[in-house]
Amino acid sequence: MTSNAEPEPASGNGPVGVSGPTKSLWLRLLAMSSAASAAALVLTGTAAFIFNGAVGLWSALFGGALVMAFFAISLAVGHFVGRNNPSGAIGLFVATYFVKVVGFAVVLFVIGAPAWLHGRWFLIGAVVTVVFWQAAEIYGFSKARLQIYNDPETRKGGTDV
């Protein structure tokens, strides 16, 4: 069987280098998600300031900051645990999620809502932050290179694959 494809010039100027898994996946996701959420929160805070002044701005920022702290804890746990025990990171994610939900609920019930808090902008800031954080995380995970197999090293420093 022969090919009818025309020969094309090789892509790139030289041989393709060996690539491995993404370095520090969790910290990269934390940086990407934080940047996307902060940018969205600036826009939300600006709208809140235009419509409700400083109270709206601080309420939106407070809601977004709580969400960012909530998600950042998980990625930090993933970074520190995932380095030594990648398969154990998922179990710790579940435990951390439970502790965070209970912890944040206790804090909100004990402290209560501050008098200055504008509920609508607090909710809008939190929802916008969740959406942009999750979108950035999905994008980051889609671009991550996760090593599935333990490929043996070669003398040249790459793998046999």
C-alpha positions in Angstrom: 0.0 0.0 0.0 1.4 3.4 -0.9 0.6 6.8 0.4 -0.6 9.6 -1.9 0.5 12.3 0.6 2.9 14.8 -0.7 6.2 15.2 1.2 6.2 18.3 3.3 9.1 20.1 4.9 9.8 19.1 8.5 8.3 21.4 11.1 10.7 23.4 13.3 14.4 24.0 12.9 15.7 20.9 14.7 14.8 17.7 16.5 11.9 17.8 18.9 13.0 17.8 22.5 11.8 15.5 25.2 8.9 16.8 27.2 7.8 15.6 30.6 5.0 16.2 33.0 4.0 19.8 33.9 6.2 21.2 36.6 4.3 22.3 39.7 0.8 21.8 38.2 -1.0 23.0 41.4 0.9 26.2 41.7 0.4 27.0 38.1 -3.3 26.4 38.4 -3.4 28.6 41.5 -1.7 31.4 39.7 -3.9 31.1 36.6 -7.1 30.8 38.5 -6.2 33.7 40.9 -5.4 36.0 38.0 -8.6 35.2 36.1 -10.7 35.6 39.2 -9.0 38.8 40.3 -9.5 40.3 36.8 -13.2 39.4 36.8 -13.5 40.7 40.4 -12.1 44.0 39.4 -14.8 44.4 36.7 -17.5 43.2 39.1 -16.2 45.6 41.8 -16.2 48.5 39.3 -19.9 47.8 38.5 -20.7 47.5 42.2 -19.1 50.8 42.9 -21.0 52.5 40.1 -24.3 51.2 41.2 -24.0 51.1 45.0 -20.8 53.0 45.9 -18.1 51.8 48.3 -20.5 49.4 50.1 -21.2 47.5 46.8 -17.5 47.5 46.0 -16.4 46.1 49.3 -19.2 43.5 49.4 -18.3 42.2 45.9 -14.6 42.1 46.8 -15.4 40.3 50.1 -17.5 37.6 48.4 -14.9 37.1 45.8 -12.0 36.9 48.3 -13.8 34.3 50.3 -14.3 32.1 47.2 -10.6 32.6 46.2 -9.5 31.6 49.7 -11.8 28.6 49.6 -10.4 27.3 46.3 -6.8 28.3 47.0 -6.6 26.0 50.1 -7.4 23.0 47.9 -4.7 23.8 45.3 -2.2 24.5 48.1 -3.0 21.1 49.6 -2.7 19.5 46.2 0.7 21.1 45.7 2.2 19.9 49.0 0.6 16.5 49.1 0.8 15.8 45.3 4.6 16.0 45.2 5.0 13.1 47.6 1.8 11.1 47.1 0.0 12.0 43.9 -2.6 9.3 44.3 -3.4 10.3 47.9 -4.0 13.9 46.8 -7.6 13.2 45.7 -8.5 11.7 49.1 -7.1 14.7 50.8 -9.0 17.0 48.5 -12.3 15.4 49.7 -11.3 15.7 53.3 -10.1 19.3 52.8 -13.4 20.1 51.0 -15.4 18.8 54.0 -13.3 20.8 56.5 -13.5 24.0 54.4 -17.3 23.8 54.0 -17.8 23.1 57.7 -15.2 25.7 58.7 -16.6 28.5 56.5 -20.2 27.7 57.6 -19.1 27.9 61.3 -17.3 31.2 60.6 -20.3 32.7 58.8 -22.8 31.5 61.5 -20.7 32.6 64.4 -19.6 36.0 63.0 -22.7 36.6 60.9 -23.0 39.1 58.2 -21.4 42.5 58.8 -23.8 45.5 58.9 -22.0 47.1 55.9 -22.4 44.0 53.7 -24.6 44.4 50.6 -26.0 40.9 50.1 -26.6 41.2 46.3 -23.1 42.3 45.5 -21.6 39.8 47.9 -23.4 37.0 46.0 -22.6 38.5 42.6 -18.9 38.8 43.5 -18.8 35.2 44.8 -20.6 33.7 41.7 -18.4 35.6 39.2 -15.3 34.5 41.1 -16.4 30.8 41.1 -17.2 30.9 37.3 -13.9 32.5 36.3 -11.9 30.3 38.8 -13.4 27.1 37.5 -13.0 28.2 33.8 -9.3 28.9 34.5 -8.8 25.6 36.3 -10.4 23.7 33.4 -8.2 25.5 30.9 -5.1 24.8 33.0 -6.0 21.1 33.4 -6.6 20.8 29.7 -3.1 22.2 29.0 -1.3 20.1 31.6 0.9 17.3 30.7 0.3 14.5 33.2 2.7 11.5 33.1 0.6 8.4 33.1 3.4 5.8 32.7 6.7 5.5 34.5 8.9 5.7 31.4 12.5 4.5 31.9 15.2 7.1 31.4 17.7 6.8 28.6 21.4 7.7 28.5 20.6 10.9 26.7 18.2 12.1 29.5 14.9 11.5 27.7 12.6 8.5 27.7 12.3 5.5 25.4 8.9 6.6 24.2 
